[in-house]
Amino acid sequence: MKTKPWYQSKTIWGILIAAVGYVLSEVLKVPDVQLPPNADFEQLKAYTDAVKAAQGDVAVIVSQVVSAVGTVLAIYGRVKAESPIS
């Protein structure tokens, strides 16, 4: 089976991109704004207040989008992989 260099792997790039999102959130001290599963009204209200407090903070948006894109790319790359990495 033909192998490919590591830098051509979507999985590797997805992991690296997700790591950049994590580092951005740590370096920029991005507050953790997450909605818990099966949230009740009070939790939804707290989530809404946290989003309002961020006031569209670019660091929050960028780090979460970068992490999400990296995660999706890593999963896609792993599912579509046809050859091993060398």
Secondary structure, DSSP 4 states (H G I P E B T S, - for coil): ---B-GGG-HHHHHHHHHHHHHHHHHHTT-----PPTT--HHHHHHHHHHHHHHTT-HHHHHHHHHHHHHHHHHHHHHHH--S-B-
